[in-house]
Amino acid sequence: MILLLIAAVCGIGLLYVSMGVQVRFDRCVATEAPTQQAYFDQLLHQLSSGAFTGTVFDRKEPGLSDQYQFLTYTVLLTNHANIDAAAAEIRITPLPGDLLQLGETQELTVPAGDEVTLSATILTGIHTQSIREAVVTYYIWGLPFTETITIGS
């Protein structure tokens, strides 16, 4: 009986140690805000009306669209565990000049043994560098796991 208990504890310990999602930076795409003028105007309207979904880094009144760019970061999540990972999200650590991170409305699941992409978009100054730190959070069996990575090019 004791040997079965020890084997069960070791098995659960091995499962816990092998749980994990590998997080890798894939790419960063910069898009000048004037090329998406309607979307930029929609974001300004959402900010002024209090309907914006996302994270506001700087509460200053945004200027004209030609002063800004959208940076979209994509990371790859590879699930090495035998169970699904759920509710993955990415939070960008802002730099001076960053205005906001657009909110995600979809819930992401990383199936066991599979790879998915996760994206985050920020609105920042046109001359701001693209290298940032990001915190990626995911849950396995309801337990939160976080990984901080450097993203950008």
N, CA, C and O atoms as a GROMACS GRO file, in nm:
protein
  612
    1MET      N    1   0.082  -0.119   0.000
    1MET     CA    2   0.000   0.000   0.000
    1MET      C    3   0.088   0.127   0.000
    1MET      O    4   0.059   0.224  -0.070
    2ILE      N    5   0.193   0.123   0.079
    2ILE     CA    6   0.283   0.238   0.085
    2ILE      C    7   0.352   0.257  -0.050
    2ILE      O    8   0.371   0.370  -0.095
    3LEU      N    9   0.389   0.149  -0.116
    3LEU     CA   10   0.452   0.160  -0.247
    3LEU      C   11   0.357   0.220  -0.350
    3LEU      O   12   0.399   0.299  -0.434
    4LEU      N   13   0.229   0.185  -0.343
    4LEU     CA   14   0.130   0.244  -0.433
    4LEU      C   15   0.116   0.394  -0.408
    4LEU      O   16   0.105   0.473  -0.501
    5LEU      N   17   0.114   0.433  -0.281
    5LEU     CA   18   0.106   0.575  -0.246
    5LEU      C   19   0.227   0.651  -0.296
    5LEU      O   20   0.213   0.760  -0.352
    6ILE      N   21   0.345   0.595  -0.278
    6ILE     CA   22   0.468   0.659  -0.324
    6ILE      C   23   0.466   0.671  -0.478
    6ILE      O   24   0.502   0.774  -0.533
    7ALA      N   25   0.423   0.564  -0.545
    7ALA     CA   26   0.416   0.568  -0.691
    7ALA      C   27   0.316   0.673  -0.738
    7ALA      O   28   0.342   0.745  -0.835
    8ALA      N   29   0.201   0.684  -0.671
    8ALA     CA   30   0.100   0.783  -0.709
    8ALA      C   31   0.154   0.925  -0.689
    8ALA      O   32   0.135   1.011  -0.775
    9VAL      N   33   0.220   0.949  -0.577
    9VAL     CA   34   0.276   1.082  -0.549
    9VAL      C   35   0.384   1.115  -0.651
    9VAL      O   36   0.389   1.227  -0.701
   10CYS      N   37   0.470   1.019  -0.682
   10CYS     CA   38   0.574   1.042  -0.782
   10CYS      C   39   0.512   1.068  -0.920
   10CYS      O   40   0.560   1.155  -0.994
   11GLY      N   41   0.408   0.994  -0.954
   11GLY     CA   42   0.341   1.015  -1.082
   11GLY      C   43   0.279   1.153  -1.093
   11GLY      O   44   0.291   1.219  -1.196
   12ILE      N   45   0.213   1.196  -0.987
   12ILE     CA   46   0.154   1.330  -0.987
   12ILE      C   47   0.264   1.436  -0.992
   12ILE      O   48   0.249   1.538  -1.060
   13GLY      N   49   0.373   1.413  -0.919
   13GLY     CA   50   0.486   1.507  -0.922
   13GLY      C   51   0.547   1.517  -1.060
   13GLY      O   52   0.579   1.626  -1.106
   14LEU      N   53   0.563   1.404  -1.126
   14LEU     CA   54   0.617   1.404  -1.263
   14LEU      C   55   0.524   1.475  -1.359
   14LEU      O   56   0.568   1.550  -1.446
   15LEU      N   57   0.395   1.452  -1.344
   15LEU     CA   58   0.297   1.521  -1.428
   15LEU      C   59   0.304   1.671  -1.407
   15LEU      O   60   0.300   1.747  -1.504
   16TYR      N   61   0.316   1.715  -1.280
   16TYR     CA   62   0.323   1.857  -1.250
   16TYR      C   63   0.450   1.920  -1.308
   16TYR      O   64   0.445   2.030  -1.364
   17VAL      N   65   0.563   1.850  -1.296
   17VAL     CA   66   0.690   1.902  -1.348
   17VAL      C   67   0.686   1.910  -1.501
   17VAL      O   68   0.742   2.003  -1.559
   18SER      N   69   0.622   1.812  -1.566
   18SER     CA   70   0.619   1.812  -1.712
   18SER      C   71   0.515   1.906  -1.769
   18SER      O   72   0.515   1.933  -1.889
   19MET      N   73   0.425   1.958  -1.683
   19MET     CA   74   0.325   2.053  -1.733
   19MET      C   75   0.397   2.179  -1.775
   19MET      O   76   0.493   2.222  -1.711
   20GLY      N   77   0.352   2.237  -1.879
   20GLY     CA   78   0.411   2.363  -1.918
   20GLY      C   79   0.382   2.395  -2.062
   20GLY      O   80   0.358   2.308  -2.146
   21VAL      N   81   0.387   2.522  -2.087
   21VAL     CA   82   0.367   2.573  -2.222
   21VAL      C   83   0.492   2.651  -2.259
   21VAL      O   84   0.535   2.740  -2.186
   22GLN      N   85   0.550   2.616  -2.371
   22GLN     CA   86   0.666   2.690  -2.419
   22GLN      C   87   0.616   2.816  -2.489
   22GLN      O   88   0.526   2.809  -2.574
   23VAL      N   89   0.673   2.930  -2.454
   23VAL     CA   90   0.633   3.058  -2.511
   23VAL      C   91   0.751   3.113  -2.592
   23VAL      O   92   0.861   3.130  -2.539
   24ARG      N   93   0.727   3.141  -2.721
   24ARG     CA   94   0.831   3.194  -2.808
   24ARG      C   95   0.778   3.314  -2.886
   24ARG      O   96   0.664   3.314  -2.934
   25PHE      N   97   0.862   3.416  -2.899
   25PHE     CA   98   0.827   3.531  -2.982
   25PHE      C   99   0.831   3.490  -3.128
   25PHE      O  100   0.924   3.421  -3.171
   26ASP      N  101   0.729   3.531  -3.206
   26ASP     CA  102   0.722   3.497  -3.347
   26ASP      C  103   0.753   3.618  -3.434
   26ASP      O  104   0.848   3.616  -3.512
   27ARG      N  105   0.672   3.726  -3.420
   27ARG     CA  106   0.694   3.843  -3.507
   27ARG      C  107   0.627   3.967  -3.449
   27ARG      O  108   0.541   3.960  -3.361
   28CYS      N  109   0.669   4.080  -3.502
   28CYS     CA  110   0.608   4.209  -3.469
   28CYS      C  111   0.580   4.280  -3.601
   28CYS      O  112   0.668   4.293  -3.685
   29VAL      N  113   0.456   4.325  -3.617
   29VAL     CA  114   0.416   4.396  -3.738
   29VAL      C  115   0.377   4.538  -3.699
   29VAL      O  116   0.290   4.558  -3.615
   30ALA      N  117   0.442   4.635  -3.762
   30ALA     CA  118   0.411   4.776  -3.738
   30ALA      C  119   0.322   4.827  -3.850
   30ALA      O  120   0.350   4.805  -3.968
   31THR      N  121   0.214   4.895  -3.813
   31THR     CA  122   0.121   4.954  -3.910
   31THR      C  123   0.099   5.099  -3.870
   31THR      O  124   0.056   5.127  -3.758
   32GLU      N  125   0.128   5.190  -3.958
   32GLU     CA  126   0.107   5.332  -3.927
   32GLU      C  127  -0.042   5.358  -3.912
   32GLU      O  128  -0.124   5.310  -3.990
   33ALA      N  129  -0.077   5.436  -3.810
   33ALA     CA  130  -0.217   5.461  -3.778
   33ALA      C  131  -0.295   5.527  -3.893
   33ALA      O  132  -0.413   5.494  -3.910
   34PRO      N  133  -0.236   5.618  -3.972
   34PRO     CA  134  -0.315   5.678  -4.081
   34PRO      C  135  -0.367   5.576  -4.183
   34PRO      O  136  -0.466   5.602  -4.251
   35THR      N  137  -0.301   5.461  -4.194
   35THR     CA  138  -0.348   5.358  -4.288
   35THR      C  139  -0.473   5.288  -4.234
   35THR      O  140  -0.541   5.217  -4.309
   36GLN      N  141  -0.503   5.307  -4.106
   36GLN     CA  142  -0.623   5.252  -4.044
   36GLN      C  143  -0.699   5.365  -3.974
   36GLN      O  144  -0.736   5.354  -3.857
   37GLN      N  145  -0.722   5.472  -4.047
   37GLN     CA  146  -0.781   5.593  -3.990
   37GLN      C  147  -0.917   5.568  -3.925
   37GLN      O  148  -0.942   5.617  -3.815
   38ALA      N  149  -1.003   5.493  -3.989
   38ALA     CA  150  -1.136   5.466  -3.933
   38ALA      C  151  -1.126   5.393  -3.800
   38ALA      O  152  -1.199   5.424  -3.706
   39TYR      N  153  -1.035   5.296  -3.792
   39TYR     CA  154  -1.016   5.222  -3.668
   39TYR      C  155  -0.957   5.312  -3.559
   39TYR      O  156  -0.998   5.305  -3.443
   40PHE      N  157  -0.862   5.397  -3.596
   40PHE     CA  158  -0.803   5.493  -3.502
   40PHE      C  159  -0.911   5.586  -3.447
   40PHE      O  160  -0.917   5.610  -3.326
   41ASP      N  161  -0.996   5.638  -3.535
   41ASP     CA  162  -1.106   5.726  -3.491
   41ASP      C  163  -1.203   5.652  -3.399
   41ASP      O  164  -1.253   5.709  -3.302
   42GLN      N  165  -1.229   5.525  -3.430
   42GLN     CA  166  -1.318   5.444  -3.345
   42GLN      C  167  -1.257   5.427  -3.206
   42GLN      O  168  -1.329   5.435  -3.106
   43LEU      N  169  -1.127   5.405  -3.198
   43LEU     CA  170  -1.061   5.392  -3.067
   43LEU      C  171  -1.069   5.522  -2.988
   43LEU      O  172  -1.093   5.520  -2.867
   44LEU      N  173  -1.049   5.635  -3.056
   44LEU     CA  174  -1.060   5.765  -2.988
   44LEU      C  175  -1.200   5.785  -2.932
   44LEU      O  176  -1.217   5.835  -2.821
   45HIS      N  177  -1.300   5.747  -3.010
   45HIS     CA  178  -1.439   5.760  -2.965
   45HIS      C  179  -1.464   5.670  -2.844
   45HIS      O  180  -1.528   5.712  -2.748
   46GLN      N  181  -1.415   5.547  -2.849
   46GLN     CA  182  -1.431   5.455  -2.736
   46GLN      C  183  -1.362   5.510  -2.610
   46GLN      O  184  -1.416   5.499  -2.500
   47LEU      N  185  -1.245   5.568  -2.627
   47LEU     CA  186  -1.174   5.626  -2.512
   47LEU      C  187  -1.252   5.741  -2.451
   47LEU      O  188  -1.266   5.750  -2.329
   48SER      N  189  -1.302   5.829  -2.536
   48SER     CA  190  -1.373   5.946  -2.485
   48SER      C  191  -1.507   5.911  -2.422
   48SER      O  192  -1.554   5.981  -2.333
   49SER      N  193  -1.570   5.803  -2.468
   49SER     CA  194  -1.700   5.764  -2.414
   49SER      C  195  -1.690   5.663  -2.300
   49SER      O  196  -1.791   5.626  -2.241
   50GLY      N  197  -1.568   5.620  -2.269
   50GLY     CA  198  -1.550   5.524  -2.161
   50GLY      C  199  -1.584   5.381  -2.200
   50GLY      O  200  -1.602   5.296  -2.112
   51ALA      N  201  -1.594   5.353  -2.329
   51ALA     CA  202  -1.632   5.220  -2.375
   51ALA      C  203  -1.513   5.138  -2.422
   51ALA      O  204  -1.531   5.029  -2.477
   52PHE      N  205  -1.392   5.187  -2.402
   52PHE     CA  206  -1.272   5.118  -2.450
   52PHE      C  207  -1.249   4.990  -2.371
   52PHE      O  208  -1.254   4.990  -2.248
   53THR      N  209  -1.224   4.880  -2.444
   53THR     CA  210  -1.190   4.752  -2.381
   53THR      C  211  -1.042   4.728  -2.404
   53THR      O  212  -0.997   4.710  -2.518
   54GLY      N  213  -0.968   4.726  -2.297
   54GLY     CA  214  -0.823   4.706  -2.307
   54GLY      C  215  -0.756   4.777  -2.191
   54GLY      O  216  -0.818   4.806  -2.090
   55THR      N  217  -0.627   4.803  -2.208
   55THR     CA  218  -0.547   4.867  -2.104
   55THR      C  219  -0.500   5.003  -2.153
   55THR      O  220  -0.438   5.012  -2.259
   56VAL      N  221  -0.529   5.107  -2.078
   56VAL     CA  222  -0.483   5.241  -2.111
   56VAL      C  223  -0.352   5.265  -2.035
   56VAL      O  224  -0.350   5.261  -1.912
   57PHE      N  225  -0.244   5.290  -2.109
   57PHE     CA  226  -0.114   5.316  -2.048
   57PHE      C  227  -0.095   5.462  -2.015
   57PHE      O  228  -0.032   5.496  -1.914
   58ASP      N  229  -0.148   5.551  -2.099
   58ASP     CA  230  -0.129   5.695  -2.083
   58ASP      C  231  -0.263   5.763  -2.107
   58ASP      O  232  -0.325   5.744  -2.211
   59ARG      N  233  -0.307   5.841  -2.012
   59ARG     CA  234  -0.440   5.904  -2.018
   59ARG      C  235  -0.441   6.036  -2.095
   59ARG      O  236  -0.544   6.102  -2.102
   60LYS      N  237  -0.327   6.076  -2.153
   60LYS     CA  238  -0.326   6.202  -2.228
   60LYS      C  239  -0.415   6.193  -2.350
   60LYS      O  240  -0.439   6.084  -2.403
   61GLU      N  241  -0.463   6.306  -2.393
   61GLU     CA  242  -0.549   6.313  -2.512
   61GLU      C  243  -0.464   6.283  -2.635
   61GLU      O  244  -0.368   6.354  -2.662
   62PRO      N  245  -0.498   6.177  -2.711
   62PRO     CA  246  -0.419   6.144  -2.830
   62PRO      C  247  -0.424   6.255  -2.934
   62PRO      O  248  -0.523   6.328  -2.944
   63GLY      N  249  -0.318   6.267  -3.010
   63GLY     CA  250  -0.311   6.367  -3.116
   63GLY      C  251  -0.364   6.311  -3.246
   63GLY      O  252  -0.455   6.227  -3.248
   64LEU      N  253  -0.307   6.357  -3.355
   64LEU     CA  254  -0.347   6.312  -3.488
   64LEU      C  255  -0.290   6.174  -3.516
   64LEU      O  256  -0.190   6.134  -3.458
   65SER      N  257  -0.355   6.102  -3.606
   65SER     CA  258  -0.315   5.964  -3.634
   65SER      C  259  -0.174   5.954  -3.690
   65SER      O  260  -0.109   5.851  -3.672
   66ASP      N  261  -0.125   6.059  -3.758
   66ASP     CA  262   0.010   6.050  -3.815
   66ASP      C  263   0.120   6.051  -3.710
   66ASP      O  264   0.238   6.037  -3.744
   67GLN      N  265   0.083   6.066  -3.583
   67GLN     CA  266   0.181   6.061  -3.473
   67GLN      C  267   0.189   5.922  -3.410
   67GLN      O  268   0.265   5.902  -3.315
   68TYR      N  269   0.112   5.826  -3.462
   68TYR     CA  270   0.101   5.695  -3.397
   68TYR      C  271   0.116   5.578  -3.494
   68TYR      O  272   0.103   5.592  -3.616
   69GLN      N  273   0.144   5.463  -3.435
   69GLN     CA  274   0.149   5.338  -3.508
   69GLN      C  275   0.090   5.227  -3.421
   69GLN      O  276   0.089   5.236  -3.298
   70PHE      N  277   0.040   5.124  -3.486
   70PHE     CA  278  -0.005   5.003  -3.417
   70PHE      C  279   0.107   4.900  -3.426
   70PHE      O  280   0.159   4.875  -3.535
   71LEU      N  281   0.145   4.842  -3.314
   71LEU     CA  282   0.241   4.733  -3.312
   71LEU      C  283   0.167   4.607  -3.270
   71LEU      O  284   0.111   4.601  -3.161
   72THR      N  285   0.167   4.508  -3.357
   72THR     CA  286   0.102   4.381  -3.327
   72THR      C  287   0.209   4.275  -3.305
   72THR      O  288   0.287   4.243  -3.395
   73TYR      N  289   0.212   4.222  -3.184
   73TYR     CA  290   0.308   4.119  -3.145
   73TYR      C  291   0.240   3.983  -3.150
   73TYR      O  292   0.126   3.968  -3.107
   74THR      N  293   0.311   3.885  -3.202
   74THR     CA  294   0.259   3.748  -3.206
   74THR      C  295   0.360   3.656  -3.138
   74THR      O  296   0.479   3.660  -3.167
   75VAL      N  297   0.308   3.573  -3.047
   75VAL     CA  298   0.391   3.472  -2.982
   75VAL      C  299   0.330   3.335  -3.010
   75VAL      O  300   0.210   3.323  -3.034
   76LEU      N  301   0.413   3.233  -3.006
   76LEU     CA  302   0.370   3.096  -3.026
   76LEU      C  303   0.367   3.026  -2.891
   76LEU      O  304   0.463   3.035  -2.813
   77LEU      N  305   0.259   2.957  -2.863
   77LEU     CA  306   0.245   2.880  -2.740
   77LEU      C  307   0.239   2.733  -2.777
   77LEU      O  308   0.150   2.690  -2.850
   78THR      N  309   0.334   2.655  -2.727
   78THR     CA  310   0.338   2.511  -2.752
   78THR      C  311   0.312   2.440  -2.621
   78THR      O  312   0.388   2.455  -2.525
   79ASN      N  313   0.205   2.362  -2.616
   79ASN     CA  314   0.164   2.292  -2.494
   79ASN      C  315   0.229   2.154  -2.491
   79ASN      O  316   0.196   2.067  -2.571
   80HIS      N  317   0.323   2.135  -2.398
   80HIS     CA  318   0.392   2.007  -2.383
   80HIS      C  319   0.324   1.916  -2.282
   80HIS      O  320   0.366   1.802  -2.262
   81ALA      N  321   0.220   1.965  -2.218
   81ALA     CA  322   0.149   1.886  -2.118
   81ALA      C  323   0.051   1.791  -2.185
   81ALA      O  324   0.024   1.801  -2.304
   82ASN      N  325  -0.001   1.698  -2.106
   82ASN     CA  326  -0.100   1.603  -2.157
   82ASN      C  327  -0.242   1.651  -2.137
   82ASN      O  328  -0.337   1.578  -2.166
   83ILE      N  329  -0.258   1.773  -2.089
   83ILE     CA  330  -0.391   1.832  -2.070
   83ILE      C  331  -0.392   1.971  -2.131
   83ILE      O  332  -0.287   2.032  -2.151
   84ASP      N  333  -0.511   2.020  -2.160
   84ASP     CA  334  -0.524   2.152  -2.222
   84ASP      C  335  -0.484   2.263  -2.126
   84ASP      O  336  -0.503   2.254  -2.005
   85ALA      N  337  -0.427   2.369  -2.183
   85ALA     CA  338  -0.402   2.493  -2.110
   85ALA      C  339  -0.512   2.590  -2.152
   85ALA      O  340  -0.554   2.592  -2.267
   86ALA      N  341  -0.558   2.671  -2.059
   86ALA     CA  342  -0.672   2.758  -2.088
   86ALA      C  343  -0.642   2.903  -2.052
   86ALA      O  344  -0.548   2.933  -1.977
   87ALA      N  345  -0.724   2.992  -2.106
   87ALA     CA  346  -0.725   3.134  -2.073
   87ALA      C  347  -0.588   3.198  -2.086
   87ALA      O  348  -0.544   3.269  -1.995
   88ALA      N  349  -0.521   3.174  -2.196
   88ALA     CA  350  -0.392   3.237  -2.220
   88ALA      C  351  -0.412   3.383  -2.256
   88ALA      O  352  -0.504   3.419  -2.330
   89GLU      N  353  -0.325   3.469  -2.202
   89GLU     CA  354  -0.330   3.611  -2.236
   89GLU      C  355  -0.189   3.668  -2.234
   89GLU      O  356  -0.098   3.610  -2.175
   90ILE      N  357  -0.174   3.782  -2.300
   90ILE     CA  358  -0.045   3.848  -2.306
   90ILE      C  359  -0.065   3.993  -2.263
   90ILE      O  360  -0.158   4.060  -2.307
   91ARG      N  361   0.023   4.040  -2.176
   91ARG     CA  362   0.022   4.179  -2.129
   91ARG      C  363   0.156   4.241  -2.163
   91ARG      O  364   0.261   4.192  -2.120
   92ILE      N  365   0.153   4.348  -2.238
   92ILE     CA  366   0.274   4.419  -2.278
   92ILE      C  367   0.315   4.515  -2.166
   92ILE      O  368   0.230   4.585  -2.109
   93THR      N  369   0.444   4.518  -2.135
   93THR     CA  370   0.497   4.617  -2.040
   93THR      C  371   0.523   4.744  -2.119
   93THR      O  372   0.606   4.744  -2.211
   94PRO      N  373   0.455   4.853  -2.086
   94PRO     CA  374   0.463   4.973  -2.170
   94PRO      C  375   0.594   5.049  -2.154
   94PRO      O  376   0.662   5.041  -2.052
   95LEU      N  377   0.628   5.123  -2.259
   95LEU     CA  378   0.738   5.218  -2.259
   95LEU      C  379   0.679   5.358  -2.274
   95LEU      O  380   0.563   5.371  -2.313
   96PRO      N  381   0.756   5.461  -2.244
   96PRO     CA  382   0.706   5.597  -2.270
   96PRO      C  383   0.666   5.612  -2.417
   96PRO      O  384   0.742   5.573  -2.506
   97GLY      N  385   0.549   5.667  -2.441
   97GLY     CA  386   0.497   5.682  -2.576
   97GLY      C  387   0.387   5.582  -2.608
   97GLY      O  388   0.312   5.600  -2.703
   98ASP      N  389   0.377   5.476  -2.527
   98ASP     CA  390   0.270   5.378  -2.548
   98ASP      C  391   0.141   5.434  -2.491
   98ASP      O  392   0.138   5.483  -2.378
   99LEU      N  393   0.032   5.428  -2.568
   99LEU     CA  394  -0.096   5.480  -2.523
   99LEU      C  395  -0.187   5.372  -2.467
   99LEU      O  396  -0.245   5.388  -2.360
  100LEU      N  397  -0.199   5.261  -2.540
  100LEU     CA  398  -0.294   5.159  -2.496
  100LEU      C  399  -0.264   5.024  -2.558
  100LEU      O  400  -0.198   5.014  -2.661
  101GLN      N  401  -0.316   4.920  -2.491
  101GLN     CA  402  -0.315   4.786  -2.546
  101GLN      C  403  -0.458   4.748  -2.573
  101GLN      O  404  -0.543   4.757  -2.485
  102LEU      N  405  -0.485   4.706  -2.695
  102LEU     CA  406  -0.620   4.670  -2.733
  102LEU      C  407  -0.662   4.543  -2.661
  102LEU      O  408  -0.582   4.451  -2.643
  103GLY      N  409  -0.788   4.539  -2.619
  103GLY     CA  410  -0.838   4.425  -2.544
  103GLY      C  411  -0.872   4.307  -2.633
  103GLY      O  412  -0.913   4.324  -2.748
  104GLU      N  413  -0.853   4.189  -2.578
  104GLU     CA  414  -0.890   4.066  -2.648
  104GLU      C  415  -1.029   4.025  -2.602
  104GLU      O  416  -1.061   4.033  -2.483
  105THR      N  417  -1.111   3.981  -2.694
  105THR     CA  418  -1.247   3.940  -2.658
  105THR      C  419  -1.268   3.790  -2.669
  105THR      O  420  -1.374   3.740  -2.634
  106GLN      N  421  -1.167   3.717  -2.717
  106GLN     CA  422  -1.182   3.573  -2.730
  106GLN      C  423  -1.100   3.501  -2.624
  106GLN      O  424  -0.993   3.547  -2.585
  107GLU      N  425  -1.153   3.390  -2.577
  107GLU     CA  426  -1.080   3.308  -2.480
  107GLU      C  427  -1.002   3.204  -2.559
  107GLU      O  428  -1.055   3.142  -2.652
  108LEU      N  429  -0.877   3.186  -2.523
  108LEU     CA  430  -0.789   3.097  -2.597
  108LEU      C  431  -0.763   2.971  -2.517
  108LEU      O  432  -0.740   2.977  -2.396
  109THR      N  433  -0.766   2.857  -2.584
  109THR     CA  434  -0.728   2.729  -2.525
  109THR      C  435  -0.613   2.672  -2.606
  109THR      O  436  -0.616   2.674  -2.729
  110VAL      N  437  -0.512   2.621  -2.536
  110VAL     CA  438  -0.399   2.556  -2.602
  110VAL      C  439  -0.415   2.406  -2.580
  110VAL      O  440  -0.384   2.356  -2.472
  111PRO      N  441  -0.463   2.334  -2.681
  111PRO     CA  442  -0.484   2.189  -2.664
  111PRO      C  443  -0.354   2.115  -2.631
  111PRO      O  444  -0.246   2.158  -2.671
  112ALA      N  445  -0.367   2.005  -2.560
  112ALA     CA  446  -0.252   1.923  -2.523
  112ALA      C  447  -0.174   1.883  -2.647
  112ALA      O  448  -0.232   1.834  -2.744
  113GLY      N  449  -0.042   1.904  -2.644
  113GLY     CA  450   0.044   1.865  -2.754
  113GLY      C  451   0.031   1.950  -2.878
  113GLY      O  452   0.081   1.912  -2.984
  114ASP      N  453  -0.034   2.064  -2.869
  114ASP     CA  454  -0.059   2.148  -2.986
  114ASP      C  455   0.010   2.284  -2.971
  114ASP      O  456   0.062   2.316  -2.865
  115GLU      N  457   0.008   2.362  -3.079
  115GLU     CA  458   0.067   2.495  -3.080
  115GLU      C  459  -0.036   2.594  -3.133
  115GLU      O  460  -0.104   2.567  -3.232
  116VAL      N  461  -0.048   2.709  -3.067
  116VAL     CA  462  -0.138   2.815  -3.112
  116VAL      C  463  -0.062   2.948  -3.109
  116VAL      O  464   0.043   2.961  -3.046
  117THR      N  465  -0.118   3.046  -3.179
  117THR     CA  466  -0.060   3.180  -3.177
  117THR      C  467  -0.144   3.269  -3.087
  117THR      O  468  -0.266   3.253  -3.077
  118LEU      N  469  -0.078   3.362  -3.024
  118LEU     CA  470  -0.141   3.460  -2.937
  118LEU      C  471  -0.088   3.596  -2.978
  118LEU      O  472   0.032   3.615  -2.993
  119SER      N  473  -0.180   3.693  -2.996
  119SER     CA  474  -0.140   3.826  -3.043
  119SER      C  475  -0.184   3.934  -2.946
  119SER      O  476  -0.283   3.919  -2.874
  120ALA      N  477  -0.109   4.042  -2.946
  120ALA     CA  478  -0.144   4.162  -2.870
  120ALA      C  479  -0.106   4.283  -2.955
  120ALA      O  480  -0.001   4.284  -3.019
  121THR      N  481  -0.192   4.384  -2.954
  121THR     CA  482  -0.168   4.506  -3.030
  121THR      C  483  -0.167   4.625  -2.937
  121THR      O  484  -0.254   4.639  -2.851
  122ILE      N  485  -0.066   4.712  -2.956
  122ILE     CA  486  -0.061   4.836  -2.880
  122ILE      C  487  -0.062   4.954  -2.977
  122ILE      O  488  -0.023   4.942  -3.093
  123LEU      N  489  -0.109   5.066  -2.926
  123LEU     CA  490  -0.102   5.192  -2.999
  123LEU      C  491   0.008   5.273  -2.934
  123LEU      O  492   0.004   5.298  -2.814
  124THR      N  493   0.106   5.314  -3.013
  124THR     CA  494   0.223   5.383  -2.959
  124THR      C  495   0.267   5.493  -3.054
  124THR      O  496   0.217   5.504  -3.166
  125GLY      N  497   0.361   5.574  -3.009
  125GLY     CA  498   0.414   5.681  -3.091
  125GLY      C  499   0.484   5.627  -3.215
  125GLY      O  500   0.537   5.516  -3.213
  126ILE      N  501   0.483   5.704  -3.321
  126ILE     CA  502   0.537   5.660  -3.449
  126ILE      C  503   0.686   5.630  -3.442
  126ILE      O  504   0.735   5.546  -3.518
  127HIS      N  505   0.761   5.697  -3.354
  127HIS     CA  506   0.906   5.678  -3.347
  127HIS      C  507   0.948   5.594  -3.228
  127HIS      O  508   1.066   5.592  -3.193
  128THR      N  509   0.855   5.525  -3.166
  128THR     CA  510   0.886   5.441  -3.051
  128THR      C  511   0.939   5.307  -3.097
  128THR      O  512   0.886   5.248  -3.191
  129GLN      N  513   1.044   5.258  -3.032
  129GLN     CA  514   1.100   5.128  -3.069
  129GLN      C  515   1.000   5.016  -3.041
  129GLN      O  516   0.905   5.034  -2.964
  130SER      N  517   1.020   4.902  -3.103
  130SER     CA  518   0.923   4.794  -3.091
  130SER      C  519   0.959   4.689  -2.985
  130SER      O  520   0.877   4.602  -2.956
  131ILE      N  521   1.077   4.694  -2.928
  131ILE     CA  522   1.118   4.592  -2.831
  131ILE      C  523   1.052   4.620  -2.697
  131ILE      O  524   1.061   4.730  -2.643
  132ARG      N  525   0.984   4.517  -2.644
  132ARG     CA  526   0.911   4.528  -2.517
  132ARG      C  527   0.930   4.399  -2.438
  132ARG      O  528   0.981   4.299  -2.489
  133GLU      N  529   0.886   4.404  -2.314
  133GLU     CA  530   0.871   4.283  -2.235
  133GLU      C  531   0.723   4.250  -2.233
  133GLU      O  532   0.638   4.339  -2.235
  134ALA      N  533   0.694   4.122  -2.230
  134ALA     CA  534   0.554   4.079  -2.223
  134ALA      C  535   0.542   3.968  -2.119
  134ALA      O  536   0.632   3.886  -2.102
  135VAL      N  537   0.429   3.969  -2.050
  135VAL     CA  538   0.399   3.864  -1.954
  135VAL      C  539   0.286   3.780  -2.014
  135VAL      O  540   0.177   3.830  -2.041
  136VAL      N  541   0.314   3.652  -2.034
  136VAL     CA  542   0.215   3.559  -2.088
  136VAL      C  543   0.165   3.474  -1.973
  136VAL      O  544   0.244   3.415  -1.899
  137THR      N  545   0.034   3.467  -1.957
  137THR     CA  546  -0.029   3.390  -1.849
  137THR      C  547  -0.119   3.283  -1.909
  137THR      O  548  -0.194   3.309  -2.003
  138TYR      N  549  -0.111   3.164  -1.853
  138TYR     CA  550  -0.199   3.055  -1.894
  138TYR      C  551  -0.230   2.972  -1.770
  138TYR      O  552  -0.163   2.983  -1.667
  139TYR      N  553  -0.332   2.888  -1.780
  139TYR     CA  554  -0.378   2.808  -1.666
  139TYR      C  555  -0.383   2.661  -1.704
  139TYR      O  556  -0.433   2.624  -1.810
  140ILE      N  557  -0.330   2.579  -1.617
  140ILE     CA  558  -0.342   2.434  -1.631
  140ILE      C  559  -0.400   2.383  -1.500
  140ILE      O  560  -0.345   2.406  -1.393
  141TRP      N  561  -0.513   2.312  -1.510
  141TRP     CA  562  -0.586   2.262  -1.394
  141TRP      C  563  -0.623   2.376  -1.299
  141TRP      O  564  -0.630   2.356  -1.178
  142GLY      N  565  -0.646   2.493  -1.353
  142GLY     CA  566  -0.683   2.608  -1.271
  142GLY      C  567  -0.566   2.676  -1.203
  142GLY      O  568  -0.586   2.776  -1.134
  143LEU      N  569  -0.445   2.625  -1.221
  143LEU     CA  570  -0.327   2.685  -1.162
  143LEU      C  571  -0.266   2.784  -1.261
  143LEU      O  572  -0.244   2.749  -1.377
  144PRO      N  573  -0.237   2.908  -1.217
  144PRO     CA  574  -0.181   3.006  -1.310
  144PRO      C  575  -0.030   2.986  -1.327
  144PRO      O  576   0.043   2.958  -1.232
  145PHE      N  577   0.014   3.002  -1.450
  145PHE     CA  578   0.156   3.000  -1.484
  145PHE      C  579   0.184   3.126  -1.563
  145PHE      O  580   0.105   3.164  -1.649
  146THR      N  581   0.296   3.191  -1.536
  146THR     CA  582   0.333   3.311  -1.611
  146THR      C  583   0.476   3.298  -1.660
  146THR      O  584   0.560   3.234  -1.598
  147GLU      N  585   0.499   3.360  -1.773
  147GLU     CA  586   0.633   3.364  -1.829
  147GLU      C  587   0.655   3.503  -1.887
  147GLU      O  588   0.571   3.556  -1.959
  148THR      N  589   0.770   3.562  -1.854
  148THR     CA  590   0.804   3.693  -1.905
  148THR      C  591   0.907   3.674  -2.017
  148THR      O  592   1.009   3.608  -1.998
  149ILE      N  593   0.879   3.733  -2.133
  149ILE     CA  594   0.968   3.720  -2.247
  149ILE      C  595   0.993   3.858  -2.309
  149ILE      O  596   0.916   3.952  -2.290
  150THR      N  597   1.101   3.869  -2.383
  150THR     CA  598   1.130   3.990  -2.459
  150THR      C  599   1.076   3.969  -2.600
  150THR      O  600   1.103   3.868  -2.665
  151ILE      N  601   1.000   4.068  -2.647
  151ILE     CA  602   0.938   4.059  -2.778
  151ILE      C  603   0.974   4.184  -2.859
  151ILE      O  604   1.012   4.287  -2.803
  152GLY      N  605   0.962   4.174  -2.988
  152GLY     CA  606   0.989   4.288  -3.076
  152GLY      C  607   1.108   4.259  -3.166
  152GLY      O  608   1.175   4.157  -3.154
  153SER      N  609   1.130   4.352  -3.256
  153SER     CA  610   1.243   4.333  -3.349
  153SER      C  611   1.320   4.460  -3.365
  153SER      O  612   1.418   4.464  -3.440
   0.00000   0.00000   0.00000
